[in-house]
């Protein structure tokens, strides 16, 4: 029972966290739950892509065990997994009326990714319970971070006019690079000497720290640029006094939005 809890709870905690960060115009609970369960569909899509395009064979085109591990990290994991999650995310929200501000892209990307991560985590943990805590602390949060990058750039692609091609490109490139580097460090550390493995472990922790800093900044950026934030800030600043006249309300609004 504890293994199932360790496999599932981290994803739920991260979904709750991103819902709390979405403080100005929160998403419908039903849509959040739908995104989570639909995200699970990206697992069979991922496996289908690997099988159809023989992605598991591509790493062996490289010479040397280290390059093969790097190839495996990208071709067998990062590329098919992030592409599968992107397809599900795009089909779920791009034309949805609920996708009406930048933060929504991050929220739904996280929910879809947590659906994927939950199924993947359950599979790994029930096969090898000893990996439960390691995956809870790193693998599931890793998928969270990759999702933040995907959702951040998908929202820019939808809501900004400039740099459309760059934002569309980064919607896939950013999470694939982050995911690939994450997996590559771990996979290479398994095939090198103890000294190099220790060094790569330090590199891994630094990489995770930097990635968290970047993603938390991305979340904050989209939260604070929410169009709904302006009304909330105005309400908090001026509407506490309900005795002011309508004319004063209008003057307050002009003063606030002219800043």
Buried (B, 14 or more C-beta within 10 A) or exposed (E): EEBEEBBBBBBBBBBEEBBEBBEBBBBEEEBBEBBBEBBBBBBEBBEEBBEEEEBBEBBEEBEEEBBBBBBBBBBBBBBBBBBBBBBBBBEBBEEEEBBBBBBBBBBBBBBBBBBBBBBBBBEBBEEEEEBBEEBBEBBBBBBBBBBBBBBBBBBBBBBEEEEEEEBBEBBBBBBBBBBBBBBBBBBBBEEBEEEEEEEBEEBBEEBBEEBBEBBEEBBEBBBEBBEBBEBEEBEEEBEEEEEEEEEEBEEBEEEBEEE
